[in-house]
C-alpha cells in the first residue's frame, strides 16, 4: 500500500515502499493496538492508560495531563478522579508550590502499566541486545528520524 496526500494525490514518481518503511508502518499499527488492548485488559480507558504511562516517567499535575492528552482540564480531572478512585494515582501538594497539585503513581498504578507491558519490554530488550553498537546507532538514527516525521504531522 502506498501513501496518498490529503488531496488524494499519489506519491512522487518512483516511490517504492522499502522493507524498512513497511516494517515501520506495521510497527505503528501494532503500537496503536497495544495501548487499546492493554487498557481493556486492565479495565481502564485508553486515556487513563496513557496518563499512567506519563506518570510512570515523571510526576506531573492535572493541568499537564490535560495538555499532554489534548483534552480540557475538566476532562483531565475526570481521568485523574477515576485513577485515584481505583488507587492507581494519588494527589499530593506540590513540593515547591503548595497551591499546585502533583499526581503520584502508586504501586497499583505501576503494576497496571508495567505488569501488562513487561513481556513486550523483555522482548524488546532481548532484541536490542542482539545488535552491535554500530547497528544500534543506525536503528536509533532511523527511529529518531521517524519520530521527527511524526512530529511534523502533529505540528501541522
C-alpha positions in Angstrom: 0.0 0.0 0.0 1.4 3.4 -1.0 0.5 6.6 0.8 -1.6 9.4 -0.7 -1.7 13.0 0.3 -4.6 14.7 1.9 -5.7 15.9 -1.5 -5.7 12.2 -2.8 -2.6 12.7 -4.9 -0.3 9.8 -5.4 3.3 9.9 -4.1 6.1 11.2 -6.2 7.1 9.1 -9.2 9.5 6.4 -8.4 8.0 5.9 -5.0 8.8 2.4 -3.8 7.9 1.5 -0.2 11.0 -0.2 1.1 11.1 -3.0 3.6 12.0 -0.6 6.4 9.0 1.7 5.6 6.7 -1.4 5.5 8.1 -2.6 8.9 7.7 0.9 10.4 4.1 1.1 9.2 3.4 -2.4 10.7 5.1 -1.2 14.0 3.0 1.9 14.2 -0.2 -0.2 13.6 0.7 -2.7 16.2 1.7 0.1 18.7 -1.7 1.7 18.3 -3.3 -1.6 19.1 -1.2 -2.3 22.2 -2.5 0.7 24.2 -6.1 -0.2 23.4 -5.7 -3.9 24.3 -3.7 -3.3 27.5 -6.2 -0.7 28.6 -9.1 -3.1 28.0 -7.2 -5.9 29.9 -6.6 -3.5 32.8 -10.2 -2.4 32.9 -9.3 1.3 32.2 -9.7 3.7 29.3 -7.1 4.3 26.7 -6.6 7.9 28.1 -6.3 6.5 31.6 -3.5 4.2 30.4 -1.7 7.0 28.6 -1.9 9.1 31.8 -0.4 6.2 33.8 2.4 5.9 31.3 3.2 9.6 31.6 3.1 9.3 35.4 5.4 6.3 35.3 8.1 8.6 33.8 7.6 11.7 35.9 5.3 13.4 38.3 3.0 16.0 36.7 -0.1 17.8 37.7 -3.7 17.7 36.3 -3.1 20.7 34.0 -0.1 19.0 32.4 -2.2 15.8 32.0 -4.8 17.9 30.1 -2.1 19.5 27.9 -0.4 16.1 27.1 -3.7 14.4 26.3 -5.0 17.4 24.5 -8.2 17.4 26.5 -9.9 20.1 28.6 -8.9 20.5 32.2 -12.4 19.2 33.2 -11.8 16.0 31.2 -8.4 15.6 32.7 -9.9 16.0 36.2 -12.3 13.2 35.4 -9.5 11.0 34.2 -7.5 11.6 37.3 -10.5 11.1 39.6 -11.1 7.7 38.0 -7.4 6.7 38.5 -7.5 8.0 42.1 -10.7 6.0 42.8 -9.0 2.8 41.5 -6.0 3.5 43.8 -3.6 3.9 40.8 -2.8 7.6 41.4 -2.6 9.9 44.5 -2.9 13.7 44.6 -0.3 15.4 46.7 0.6 19.0 47.3 3.4 20.2 45.0 6.7 20.3 46.9 7.7 23.8 45.8 4.2 25.4 45.3 1.5 24.4 47.8 -1.2 25.9 45.5 -0.4 23.2 42.9 -1.2 19.5 43.0 1.1 16.8 41.6 0.0 13.3 40.7 1.9 10.4 42.0 1.7 6.9 40.5 1.0 4.3 43.2 2.4 0.8 43.3 -1.0 -0.4 42.0 -0.8 2.1 39.1 2.8 1.0 38.3 1.7 -2.7 38.2 -1.1 -1.8 35.7 1.4 -0.2 33.3 4.4 -2.5 33.8 2.6 -5.7 34.5 0.8 -5.8 31.2 3.7 -4.4 29.2 6.6 -6.3 30.8 6.6 -9.2 28.3 7.0 -6.7 25.5 9.7 -4.8 27.3 11.7 -8.0 27.9 11.4 -9.0 24.2 12.5 -5.5 23.1 15.4 -5.7 25.5 16.5 -9.1 24.1 16.2 -7.8 20.5 18.2 -4.7 21.4 21.0 -6.8 23.0 21.3 -8.7 19.7 22.6 -5.6 17.9 26.2 -4.4 17.8 26.8 -0.8 19.0 27.1 0.3 15.3 23.8 -1.4 14.4 22.1 0.1 17.4 23.3 3.6 16.3 21.8 3.1 12.9 18.5 1.9 14.3 18.4 4.8 16.8 19.1 7.3 14.0 16.3 5.8 11.9 13.8 5.8 14.8 14.6 9.4 15.8 14.1 10.5 12.2 10.8 8.6 12.1 9.7 10.3 15.3 10.6 13.7 13.8 8.5 12.8 10.7 5.6 12.0 13.0 6.1 15.3 14.9 5.7 17.2 11.5 2.2 15.8 11.2 1.4 16.8 14.8 2.7 20.3 14.3 0.7 20.9 11.1 
